[in-house]
Protein backbone atom coordinates (compact mmCIF):
# COMPACT_ATOMS: atom_id res chain seq x y z
CA UNK A 1 0.00 0.00 0.00
CA UNK A 2 1.08 3.60 -0.59
CA UNK A 3 0.91 6.64 1.68
CA UNK A 4 -1.92 7.96 -0.49
CA UNK A 5 -3.93 4.77 0.13
CA UNK A 6 -3.32 5.12 3.86
CA UNK A 7 -4.30 8.80 3.88
CA UNK A 8 -7.51 8.07 1.98
CA UNK A 9 -8.46 5.46 4.57
CA UNK A 10 -7.50 7.68 7.52
CA UNK A 11 -9.80 10.45 6.29
CA UNK A 12 -12.70 8.18 7.26
CA UNK A 13 -11.24 7.52 10.73
CA UNK A 14 -11.67 11.14 11.80
CA UNK A 15 -15.46 11.28 11.81
CA UNK A 16 -16.13 12.21 15.45
CA UNK A 17 -18.12 15.16 16.82
CA UNK A 18 -15.23 17.50 17.73
CA UNK A 19 -14.27 20.15 15.16
CA UNK A 20 -10.64 19.00 15.35
CA UNK A 21 -11.64 15.83 13.50
CA UNK A 22 -13.06 17.90 10.65
CA UNK A 23 -9.75 19.78 10.56
CA UNK A 24 -7.90 16.45 10.42
CA UNK A 25 -10.05 15.19 7.54
CA UNK A 26 -9.51 18.42 5.57
CA UNK A 27 -5.75 18.30 6.13
CA UNK A 28 -5.64 14.69 4.92
CA UNK A 29 -7.74 15.41 1.84
CA UNK A 30 -5.58 18.47 1.01
CA UNK A 31 -2.24 16.70 1.59
CA UNK A 32 0.49 17.89 -0.78
CA UNK A 33 2.16 14.67 -1.91
CA UNK A 34 4.87 16.66 -3.71
CA UNK A 35 6.37 17.32 -0.25
CA UNK A 36 6.71 13.60 0.58
CA UNK A 37 10.02 12.87 2.26
CA UNK A 38 12.26 9.89 1.53
CA UNK A 39 12.32 7.52 4.49
CA UNK A 40 13.66 4.13 5.51
CA UNK A 41 10.80 1.85 6.64
CA UNK A 42 11.19 -0.05 9.91
CA UNK A 43 9.35 -3.23 10.85
CA UNK A 44 6.39 -2.94 13.20
CA UNK A 45 6.64 -5.60 15.91
CA UNK A 46 4.38 -8.66 15.85
CA UNK A 47 2.75 -7.50 19.10
CA UNK A 48 1.08 -4.66 17.21
CA UNK A 49 0.41 -6.64 14.04
CA UNK A 50 -1.48 -9.27 16.05
CA UNK A 51 -3.87 -6.77 17.68
CA UNK A 52 -4.52 -5.21 14.29
CA UNK A 53 -5.90 -8.58 13.18
CA UNK A 54 -8.47 -8.69 16.01
CA UNK A 55 -12.08 -8.76 14.87
CA UNK A 56 -12.82 -5.46 16.65
CA UNK A 57 -9.85 -3.61 15.10
CA UNK A 58 -10.69 -0.67 12.83
CA UNK A 59 -10.69 -1.56 9.11
CA UNK A 60 -7.82 0.90 8.48
CA UNK A 61 -5.51 -1.47 10.39
CA UNK A 62 -5.21 -3.77 7.36
CA UNK A 63 -3.82 -0.86 5.33
CA UNK A 64 -1.49 0.20 8.16
CA UNK A 65 -0.13 -3.36 8.44
CA UNK A 66 0.77 -3.44 4.75
CA UNK A 67 2.13 0.12 4.37
CA UNK A 68 5.91 0.53 4.86
CA UNK A 69 6.44 3.23 7.52
CA UNK A 70 9.37 4.48 9.65
CA UNK A 71 8.12 3.34 13.07
CA UNK A 72 10.11 4.84 15.98
CA UNK A 73 9.42 5.95 19.56
CA UNK A 74 7.95 9.48 19.63
CA UNK A 75 10.44 12.34 19.89
CA UNK A 76 8.27 15.21 21.09
CA UNK A 77 10.67 16.09 23.91
CA UNK A 78 14.36 15.62 24.76
CA UNK A 79 13.61 15.39 28.50
CA UNK A 80 15.43 12.23 29.72
CA UNK A 81 12.36 10.92 31.59
CA UNK A 82 10.21 11.43 28.50
CA UNK A 83 12.79 9.63 26.34
CA UNK A 84 12.92 6.68 28.78
CA UNK A 85 9.12 6.48 28.96
CA UNK A 86 8.90 6.52 25.15
CA UNK A 87 10.91 3.33 24.55
CA UNK A 88 7.85 0.98 24.67
CA UNK A 89 5.99 3.13 22.11
CA UNK A 90 5.72 3.20 18.33
CA UNK A 91 4.96 6.35 16.41
CA UNK A 92 5.03 7.91 12.98
CA UNK A 93 4.06 11.48 12.12
CA UNK A 94 2.35 11.14 8.77
CA UNK A 95 1.36 14.75 8.21
CA UNK A 96 2.88 17.77 9.93
CA UNK A 97 6.00 19.93 10.27
CA UNK A 98 8.07 16.75 10.83
CA UNK A 99 5.73 14.48 8.88
CA UNK A 100 6.29 12.19 5.94
CA UNK A 101 4.18 14.76 4.11
CA UNK A 102 4.54 18.39 5.19
CA UNK A 103 1.76 20.41 6.81
CA UNK A 104 1.78 23.54 8.95
CA UNK A 105 -1.85 23.16 10.04
CA UNK A 106 -1.81 19.80 11.88
CA UNK A 107 0.36 17.07 13.30
CA UNK A 108 -1.32 13.80 12.43
CA UNK A 109 -0.05 10.27 12.76
CA UNK A 110 -0.13 6.84 14.35
CA UNK A 111 0.80 6.02 17.93
CA UNK A 112 0.82 2.85 19.98
CA UNK A 113 2.24 1.32 23.15
CA UNK A 114 3.21 -2.14 24.37
CA UNK A 115 1.38 -3.82 27.30
CA UNK A 116 2.02 -2.84 30.92
CA UNK A 117 3.47 0.61 30.33
CA UNK A 118 2.40 4.19 31.02
CA UNK A 119 2.81 7.49 29.22
CA UNK A 120 2.50 9.99 32.05
CA UNK A 121 0.87 13.37 32.47
CA UNK A 122 1.59 15.90 29.75
CA UNK A 123 0.23 19.21 28.49
CA UNK A 124 0.63 21.15 25.26
CA UNK A 125 -1.00 24.16 23.60
CA UNK A 126 -2.42 22.15 20.68
CA UNK A 127 -5.82 20.54 21.05
CA UNK A 128 -5.64 16.84 20.37
CA UNK A 129 -7.71 13.74 19.79
CA UNK A 130 -6.69 10.09 19.77
CA UNK A 131 -8.91 7.61 17.92
CA UNK A 132 -8.38 4.04 19.08
CA UNK A 133 -7.74 1.64 16.19
CA UNK A 134 -6.73 -1.64 17.86
CA UNK A 135 -6.17 -3.09 21.31
CA UNK A 136 -7.14 -1.28 24.51
CA UNK A 137 -5.75 1.61 26.54
CA UNK A 138 -6.65 3.49 29.70
CA UNK A 139 -6.88 7.25 29.20
CA UNK A 140 -6.92 9.96 31.86
CA UNK A 141 -8.24 13.46 31.12
CA UNK A 142 -7.60 16.22 33.66
CA UNK A 143 -8.20 14.94 37.20
CA UNK A 144 -10.72 12.30 36.14
CA UNK A 145 -9.89 8.63 36.74
CA UNK A 146 -8.52 6.45 33.97
CA UNK A 147 -11.11 5.07 31.56
CA UNK A 148 -10.55 2.12 29.25
CA UNK A 149 -11.09 2.82 25.55
CA UNK A 150 -11.50 0.25 22.78
CA UNK A 151 -11.30 0.55 18.97
CA UNK A 152 -13.52 3.32 17.62
CA UNK A 153 -13.51 5.25 20.92
CA UNK A 154 -11.78 8.58 21.43
CA UNK A 155 -9.85 10.65 23.96
CA UNK A 156 -10.17 14.39 23.26
CA UNK A 157 -7.82 16.84 24.97
CA UNK A 158 -8.51 20.59 24.70
CA UNK A 159 -5.50 22.90 24.74
CA UNK A 160 -3.41 22.53 27.95
CA UNK A 161 -5.60 19.78 29.45
CA UNK A 162 -3.36 17.40 31.45
CA UNK A 163 -3.73 13.86 30.12
CA UNK A 164 -2.07 10.46 30.35
CA UNK A 165 -2.52 6.92 29.12
CA UNK A 166 -1.43 3.43 30.05
CA UNK A 167 -1.82 -0.17 29.00
CA UNK A 168 -2.47 -3.31 31.01
CA UNK A 169 -2.56 -6.74 29.36
CA UNK A 170 -3.04 -5.50 25.78
CA UNK A 171 -1.07 -3.10 23.59
CA UNK A 172 -2.89 -0.52 21.50
CA UNK A 173 -2.60 1.43 18.29
CA UNK A 174 -4.31 4.75 17.62
CA UNK A 175 -4.50 7.62 15.14
CA UNK A 176 -4.02 11.12 16.54
CA UNK A 177 -4.15 14.72 15.44
CA UNK A 178 -2.92 18.00 16.93
CA UNK A 179 -4.52 21.25 15.78
CA UNK A 180 -4.00 24.90 16.73
CA UNK A 181 -0.56 25.71 18.15
CA UNK A 182 1.22 22.57 16.93
CA UNK A 183 4.71 23.66 18.01
CA UNK A 184 6.36 21.34 20.54
CA UNK A 185 8.20 24.21 22.29
CA UNK A 186 5.68 24.39 25.16
CA UNK A 187 5.12 20.64 25.49
CA UNK A 188 5.50 19.65 29.16
CA UNK A 189 5.96 16.12 30.45
CA UNK A 190 5.39 15.59 34.17
CA UNK A 191 5.91 11.82 34.27
CA UNK A 192 3.80 9.06 35.78
CA UNK A 193 1.12 10.23 38.25
CA UNK A 194 1.93 9.44 41.88
CA UNK A 195 -1.47 7.85 42.53
CA UNK A 196 -3.04 5.72 39.82
CA UNK A 197 -6.68 4.76 39.71
CA UNK A 198 -8.41 2.72 37.02
Secondary structure, DSSP 8 states (H G I E B T S, - for coil): --HHHHHHHHHTT--SSSHHHHHHHHHHHT--GGG------B---HHHHHHTTSTTS-THHHHHHTS--B-B---S---HHHHHHHTTEEEEEEEETTSSEE-SSEEEEEEEE-TT-EEEEEE-SSEEEEEEEEEEEEEEETTS--EEEETT-EEEE-TT--EEEE-SSS-EEEEEEEESS--STT-EEEES-SS---
